[in-house]
């Protein structure tokens, strides 16, 4: 192909890529959840934006000024969307007299073949409470036979087949609230922490790929229930959603702060960890609100799972 033909082909391909990126960013700009296919593409937003960099370079090489400007404009819109991940959101200062608590959240993976090793890792984390998702009867039996179970005398469990089970184990007393109107099981409990009552909402909505309307329903419910609480509140678990999903940003807009973003780790990832590709999206979150603030956040590898676990330190605001 002659150089002129190659240049025209590159420009045409560039416009097609820019059009796809532009349409994706329009769903972000208007907060459109779209469909299961759109939700899957939205999770890839940062990688689409990165692709605009070489596109702009090719456009400059081909002297396609309008294409270069278009790619740059779409890229800038992405930077605006990502700004909360770059400029950490404000939080109140924690009460200096507070003891604070640590809460871990893990997606066990219902078919986890090395749950004893996963329990060993949780012993090392030594959190005050643990939120488990994908808790099956077999995993529950194995965990309760492990020394980890002795560390947590207070347990609220809703065991279901496959990915539907969830549980909260705690060192401090916990009381279950009303059952949430969610597609997948979620737990709304109140912990009697050293600093007073703490509302703990353990979550694991369905994926948008398998149940898009249920995913939207559950995320909306978490925002509604969490924002209506009067106690300091932590919503934690596998949300099957990222910052790049408008439905998740709607939850944040109800007055909640991502602990990862608050501590400068908004671009960190948590899934998948069991594939040949590296983890490329964060689906696991700890959100604080109603006078609760995060003071630290860490991720850790959980043997046998396809997600990284997290442990967040929280305390009431001063």
N, C-alpha and C positions, 0 to 999 in steps of 0.2 A: 504494500500500500504506500502510495506517495505521501510525502510529509503533509501536504495539504489535506489529503483524505484522512490521514491519521488524526490531524488536528480537529477536523470536523467531527470525526467519530468520538473523540475524547470530550469535545464540547457537548455533543448530544447526550453521551452517557452522564456527563456532569450535571446537565439540566434535569435528567431523570432522577439522579440522586438528590439534587437540591429540592426537587418537587416532593420527593418522599419525606425528606427531613423537614421540609416546611409544613407539610400536612401533619406530621407527628407533633411539631411544636405548636401548631394551632390547637390540637387537642389539649396541650398543656396550658396554653394561654387562656382558653375558654373553660378550663376545668372539666373537659368532657371525658367521662369514663369510657364511653363508646361501647365496646364489645369485648369478648374474651380475646379476640385477636389483637385489638387495640391495646388492651391491658398488657399482653405479652410484649408488644413492641415498646410500650412506654417504659418497661423495665430496662430496655436497652438504650434509653435516651442518651446517657453520657457517652456511649460508644458511637452512636450516630453523630453526636456533636464533634467527637474527636475525628471522625471521618471527614468533617468539613475542612479540616486543616490541610490535608493533602489535596482536597478538591479545589480549595482556593489557590494552592500552588500550581496545580495543573491549569486552572483558568488563567492565571497570570502568564504561564508559559505559552498558552494558546492565544494570548491577547484577547481573551473573552472578558472584557471589563465588567459587563453586566452580570455575568455568572460569578465573577469574583466578589462583586459587591453583594450579590444575593447570598452567597455562602457566608460571607462575613456577617451580614445582618442576622441570618438565622443563628449563627454561632453566638452573637452578642445576646440574643434573646435567651439562649440556653444559659449563658453566664448569669443573667438576671434570675432565672429560675433556680440556679444553684447557689445563689448568694447566701442563703441561710446556712449552707454547708461550709461556706468559706468564712463568713463573719458570724461567729458563734452567737446564738440567741442569748439575750439577757436572762438571768435568773436572779431572784433575791438571794441575799447571803443566808447561809444556814444559821440557825440559832446556835451560838457558841456554847450554850449549855447542854445542847442535845447530845444524846448518846449515839443516835443513828442506828440503822440496820442495813444489812446487805441481803439482797435477794438475787438468786440465780434463776435463769430460765433456760430450759433445754428441750429441744425436740429430740426425743429418744430414738426416733425411727422405729415404727412398730415391728419391723423385722430385724431389729438389732441383734446380731449374733454374739456380741461380746458385752452384754449389759453389765456383767461384773466389773469389767474394766471401766465402763462408763461410771459406775458407782464409785470405784476407787478414785476417779478424777474428781467427782463431786465431794468426796471426803476431803481431798486436798483443798478444794475451794472454801470449805468451811463456812458457807453462807448461813445467815440466820433463817432463811426460808428458800425453798426451791419450788418453782413452777415446772411441772412436767407436762409435755404434750405428747400425743401418740402413745398413751399408756394403755397397754393391753393386759389381759389377765395374766399371760405368761410373764410379761415384764414386771407387773405388780408383784407376782410371786417371787421372782428373782430379787427384786429390790428389797422386799420385806425380809428376805433371808440373809441380806447383806448387813454388815455392821453399820452401814449408812442409816438404816432404819432406826437404830437406837439413838441417833443424834437428833431425831425429829419426833418427839412424842405426840405432836398435834398434826393430824392428817385429815384432809378432806379430799376424797377421791371420787371420780366419776369415770369408771373403767368402761371402755367400749372397744369393739373390734377395730382392727386396722388403725386408721389415723384419728379416730374420733375421741379417744380418751384423754382426760386431763386430770391433774391433781395438784394440790398445794400441800407441801410438807413444811412444818414450821417448828422452831424451838419455842416460840411464844404462842400463847393460846390464840386460836382462830375460830371465828363463828361464821358459818355460811349465811349469806343473804338470800334474797329471792332468786329463783332460777331465771337466768336471762333469756330473752326471746331471741335466740340465735339458732342458726342452722347447725353449726358444729357446737359441741358442748363448750361452755365457758364457765369459769368460776368467779363469783363475786363474793369475796370474804372480807371480814374485818379482823385485823390482827391487833392484839393488845401489845403494842411495842413498848419499849422503855420510855418512849417520848409521848405515849398516848395512842389513841386509835389510829390505825393506818388502813385505808381502803386499798385492797389488793385485788385487781381484776386480771385473772389469768386467761389468756385468749389463744385461740388457734382457729381462725375462720377457714372455710374451704378455699382452695385456690381458684382464681378467676377463670382458669382454663376449664375446670371441671364443673364449677357451679358459679357462674358469673353473678347472677342475681343474689344468690346466697352470700357471696363475698361482699357485695355492696351492702346487703342487709346487716351483716354482722359488724362491718366497720362502722356503719351508721349507729348501730346500737351501742357500740363501745363509746363513741363520742357522746351520745345522749346520756348514757348511764354515768359515765365518768364526770361529765360537766355538771350533772345534777347532784353529785355527792357533796356533802358538807365537810367530810374529813379529808385530810391530806391523802392524795390518791396516786397510785401507781398502776398503770395499765402496762402489762408486760407479757411477752410471749412471742410466738411465731405468727406474725400478722399476715403472712403471704402477700405482703405489699411493701412497697418502697417509697421513698421520698418522691419518686418520679410518677407515682400514681395519685391523681387528684383526690380519689376517695380517701387515701391515707392523709393527704394534706388537709382534708376537711376535718379529720380527727384532731390534728395539731391545731387547727383554727378554733377549736372549742376551748382553748386555753391550756394546751399541753405542750411540753417541751421534750424533744428527743434528747436523751442523755448522751447519746453518741455525738450529736451535733453540738450540744452544750459544752462538750469537752474536746472539741476540735477533731472528732473522728467520724464526721458525717460521710466521708467517702469510703469508709471501711465496708467490708463485705462479709456475708455470713453463709451464703449458699451458692452452689453446692460444694460439698467437701468430699464427696465420694466418687467423683468423676475424674476423667483424665484432664478436663479443663479446670482452671482455677476458679475459686469462688468469684462471682462477678456482680452480685447484687446483695444488698442488705434487706433481709426479710424479717429479721428478729430485732425487736425494739424494746426499750424501756422508756415509757412516757410519764413524766411527772406533772402534777397539777394540783390545784386547790391548796396551795401553801406548802407543797412538798417540793424539795429540790434535790437534785443529784449532786453528790460530792466526788464521785469517781465512777468510772465504767471500764470494764475489762472484758475481752473475749477470750475464749479458751477452746481448744480442740476437744471434742467429745468422742471417744472411741465408739465405732459402730454406727454413728449418726451421719446424716447427710447435711447437717447444720453445725455451725459453731455455736457453742453455748455462750452466755453472757452472765456477768455478775455486776450488779449496780449497787452502789452505796447511796443511801438516801437519808435525809433528815428534814425536819420541819424548818420552814423559814424563820428567821429571827424577827 
